[in-house]
Amino acid sequence: MIYLDHSNIDQSDIDMVNKAMREGQVSTAGRYVEEFEDLMREYFGRNVVALNSGTAALFLALKAHGVRKGTEIHIPALTFVGTYNAIVHAGCVPVVRDVDRFSWSLSLQIDMEVFPPMTLPVDLYGNIADSVPGRFPYIKDAAESFGSTCSLDGFNVGVYSFNGNKIITTGGGGLYVGDKAELVWKLAHQGKHDGVATNMGMTSLSAALGISQFRKLDHFLELKRMYHETYLEQLGPYVQFQKHNENSTYWLNCCLLPGDIPTIQKDLADRGIQTRRIFKPLGPRDACPNAWYIYDHGICLPSSTLNRKQDILTVCKEIKDIVYRQNHSYNRGNWISREFCGHFVTTCSTG
């Protein structure tokens, strides 16, 4: 099996979790949470709070920073639905915007005059989204880019996810990074806000796994970069990849392919290659043509750190065969320029 995004758990992780269990350190009151937060505080050079999910981290960030109910918060059409849900649960109104056709994120530097102060960028698939100075509170959904401290350059607040498919995992977990950490902690630990009691803290059992995983972060990031470079070298002339900037963590490698994506997925699955669709756009087709085109033609390729380089080369060979079978030449100037670039030239003005 060639894995899409499976977590990389080894004996050191198992030993650490077993140690926490033997010590009875399993709840939100355990000492491993404090140890994990100390590691994160040192890593980011900012105050942090460990939480039970990235969605909880975003929800609490909005509450702690006084974002008023009814506030319109602009988000990209391509993101995990947790971004949308956290905004709704905070009593705010998500406004979905189309994305840039190359980075697949909000084009903040291009569109900064038309974006309102409350815009929430997302580091989609590990690619670091633009920042715009002078926006406060300036919050970023960095759930998919842990491992790049540059992801928070220009931001007051960042939230991360440690779900089982992320670069490092705590099983399920999240992190708030920002200057309202004390308030976020109070809101997360059964404090009452708006008459609702919460229990959103990370458990010590999860934190123990996170401590062990964090020790391997540099190795995991090296593997992610190697996968990305291999994909670009082998497939760059034939398919259109999401454009990443140099600070990306390359959490997932995603590209556009000709043909019916579900059929392609089944073809790859029959060969033991796991894939998944791009996030389904949160806005309608007429308002988000870029996002829907990316969704229609996009696929997430194997990027788990369980894979070897040979596995990635095998994926590349199968993708080339798929492109060939679709009767498209191995030439970037063929289907991409005619269908992809031509589509955007006639429907979009950004980028």
N, C-alpha and C positions, 0 to 999 in steps of 0.2 A: 504493500500500500504506500502511495505517495501522498503525504498528508497536507491538507489545506492550512489548518491553523491549530492543530493539536498542541496542547501544552507539553513541555519537555520536563518531565518529572523523573529525577534519578534517585538513587539510594540516599544521597545526602538530604534530599527534601523529605523523604519518608522518615529518616532518622530524626529530623528536626520536629516533624509533626508528632511522631511517637513520643519524643521527649516531652513536648508540651502536654500531651495526653496523660503521660505518667505523672506529671506534676499537677494535674488538675487544672492546667491553664487553658481553659476552653471558652470562656465567656468574654464579654466586652470589658470585664474588669481585670483581665489578666495582664501580667507584666510584659508579655511579648508585644502587646500593642504599643506600649511606651517605648520599647526598644526599636520597633519598626519605625515609629514616628521620629525618633532621634536620628535614625539613618536617613530618613527622607528630609528632615530639617537640615541636616548637614549637606545632603546632596543638592538641594535647591537653594540653600542659603536664605530660606524664608520660613515663616511659620506654616505648620501643616496640621491636618486632622485626618486620621485614618477612618474610613467609613465602609459601609457594607456594599456599596456599589457606586459606579460613576454617576448614575442617575441621581442617587441620593446626594452626592457631592454637588451636583449642579443645582438641584432644588434648594439645598441649604445655602449655597453661595448666593442665589437670588434673594432668599429671605434675609440673610445676614447683612447683605449690602443694601437693604432698604429699597429694592425694586418694588414699586407700588403695584397693587392689583390693577389690572386693566391696562398696564403698560404694554405697548406693542414691541415685541422683540423680533428683529429680523434674523432669520437663519437660512442656511443653504438648503436647497431642495434635496441634495444628496447628503444624508447623514443617518445614523442609527435613530430609530424612532424614540429612543430614550431622551434625546435632545428636546424633541417636541413635547414629550410627556412631562418632563421636569418643569418646563415653562407653564404648561397648563395647570399642573398641580400647585404651582406657586401663585396661581390666580392671574397670570399674565396671558397675553394673546400672541401666539406665534404667527409671524408673517413670513411666508415662504418665498424665497427669491431664487431665481435661476443662477446657475453656476458658470464659471469660466469653462470654455470648451477644452482647455488643455490641462489645467491644474485640477479641475473638477470641484473647485472651491469658490467661495465668494471672491469676486474681483474687487477687493476693497480699495486698492491703490487707484484703480481706474474709476470706480464708481463712488468714491468717498463723498462727493458733493451730494449725491442723491440718497445715500444711506443716512438714516437718522442716528442720533447718539446711541440708542440701544440696539446695537448689532452684535450678534454672538457668532463669531467665526468657529469653524470646526476643522481640526487637523485630520482630514479624511484619509483613511488608510495609512496614516503615519506621515503624510505630507504636511509641512508646517504652513498654516494659513497666514496671510498678510496681517500686519497690524496697522492701525491708524492712530496717530497720536492725538491726545486731547480728549479722549472719550472716557468718562468715568461715571459709574463703575464699569470698567472694561474687563469683561469676563470672557474666557475662552474655553470651549469644550475641546480639551486636549486628550480625551479619553484614549485615543489610538496612537499617541505619539510619545508615550513614556520612554525615556532613554535619550531624549534631546532636551537639555535644559534651555536651549535656544528657543524652544517652542513658546516660552513665556516672555520673550523679549518684547517690551512695549505693552505688556498686559499687567493689570493689577492682580488678577485672579486667574487661576487655572484649575481645572478638574481633570482627574485621570481615572482610568478603569484598570482593575487587575482581574478581570474576568478570566475564565479558563483559557480563552483563545488569545489573550494579549501576550506581549513580548515577555513579561514576567507575570506570574499569577499568584494570587492569594486564594484561589478557588473561586471566590466571588468577593469583590471588594472595590473600593474607590479611594480617592485622595483629594482633599481640598488643599490648595496652596494659595495663601494670601494673608492679608494683615488682619482679618476678622476671625482668626482661628479660635480664639477663646469663645466668641459668640457662637460660632458654628458648633463647637464642642457641646456647648450648653443646649443648643437646639437639637442636637443629635442624640443626646443621652436622656431621654424621657422627660426633657423639659417641655413646658407647654407654650405653644405659640398658636395664636388664633384658636385657642381652646382645644388643640389637638396634641396629645402626647406622642412622642416619637421614640424609637429605639433603633437608630441608624448607625451605631458605631460598629467598627470592625471587631470581630472576635479575636481573642488571643490565639486560637487555633489557626485562623487564617493568617494572622500576622507572623506566626512562626514559619509557615510556609513561605511567606513573602520575604522574610529575612534570609532564608536559604536561597531563594530564587534570585534575590538582589545580588548575591555574591557572584552569580554567573551572568549578570547583565552585559558586561563588556563582550563576553564570548557570544552571547545571543545576538548582539548588535552586529558583530563582525560577520556572523552567518547571514543575517538579513541583508547586509550590504553585498555580500558575495552572491547571494541569490539574485539580487537586483541587477548587478553587473553582468551576471551570466545570462539572464533573460534579455537584457538590452543587446548584448553582443550577439546572441544567437537569433533573436527574433526582431530586433530593432528595424531591419530593412523590410519586414513583412507585415507587422501589425502596429497599431497605434497604442502606446502605453500612456497611462496617466503621467503627466509631467511632475516630477518631484524636484524640490529644491535641495541644495547641498546639505541642509540640516535635517533632512527626513530620516525617520527611523525605518522606513520601508517595511512597515508592519505587514501589509499585504501588497503583492504585486498584481496590478490589474491592467487589462488592456481591452481594446475593441477588436472584435473579430467579424468577418463576413459570415452570413448564414444564420440559422435559427439557433439561438443560444441553448435552449433546453435540449435540442437534439445533439449539439456539440457536447454538452455536459454528460449526456448518456453515453456518447461515444467514448469520452475520456474515462468515465466511471467504469465502463466495461474493461478498460485497460488498467484499472486500479489507481486512477488519478482523481483525487478529490478536488472539486471546484465549488464555487457558489456564484449566484447572481450578484450584480451590483445592488446596493440598497435601492429599493423601489422609491422613486421620487415622491416627496411629500406634497407637491403642488400639481395642478392640472397641466396637461400637455400644452395647451395654448399659451400658458404663462411661463412654462419652464421647458422650452424646446431643447435646450442643450442637455439638461438633466435626463430627459426622456430618451434622447438619442443615445446618450451614454448607457442608459439602462438597457435599451433594446439591443445594443451591440456589445455590451460590456460583460466581462467575466473576471472573477478573482482566481488567480492561479496559486498552486501550492507554495506556501511560504513558511510552513512550520519548521522550527529549528530541529525537529527530529529528522528532517531530510538531509541527504548527502548531496554533494554537487552532482553526482551521477544521476540522482533522481531528477534534478532540475534539467539536466541535459536530455533526459528521457522525455520530460514534459515538452521541451522545445521541439524535439523531433516529431512528437505527435501533433503539436500545433501546426508545424510546417506541413505535415501530411493533410491536415484538415483544410488549410488554406489552399493547397494544391487541388484537393478534391472538390473544392467550391469553384474550380475553374477560374481562379484568379492567379495571375503571375506573381512570382516572388519579387515584387517591385512596389516600393512605397508609392510610386506615382500612379498605381492602378486604382484599386477599389477605394483606397483611403482618400486620395485627392478628388476622385469623382463623386463618391457618395458622402464621405465624412466631411472633408473640407468644403465641398460644394454645398452641402446642406447648410453649413454654418454661414457661409458667405451670403446666402440668400435669406437667412432667417435671423441672424444675430449681428450685433454691432460691437460687442465687447471683444477685447483681446487683440 
